[in-house]
Amino acid sequence: ATQAAGRLIINNDGYVTTPQRPYFSANGNPSITNNIVTSFANVHNNNGSHYNNSTGKFTAPVAGFYHFSFGIWCNASGSNTSKHLQLMKYINSSGNTSAIAGVNHITQYNNLNGSGGTHLEVGDYVYLHQTGITIQASTPRNYFSGYLVG
């Protein structure tokens, strides 16, 4: 393995790695707690344990650009665009939140899918915030994942 400036490691197969590179993936039938999607049935990967399935939050252990993907299968139909799912970012230094990506829900059995990237500082976190949706049970359709790009 080759290391440059103490931060980047290129393994013998030519892949760039970092120790405990943060990533996670969860799927299954989640719950909704205080409008946050939590407690997916299966957490398949959680390298570094930075995703907390009980709270539904991924907390950045290092500053960098992160990418997230999510999908929720909705059970009940909505009557307008007041039903939605958003990938939210909490900025630890200011206490502010902002949306990274979002999708609206109107038709029963919609599969709400989204993805987005953002820069996070150490201690910032992301989570899925919902308004007015109900979740249909489905292991492959309900998921949340993320990883450090660099």
Summary of the structure (lengths in Angstrom):
residues: 150
radius of gyration: 16.5
end to end distance: 18.4
largest distance: 56.5
contacts: 460
relative contact order: 0.27
helix: 0%
strand: 55%
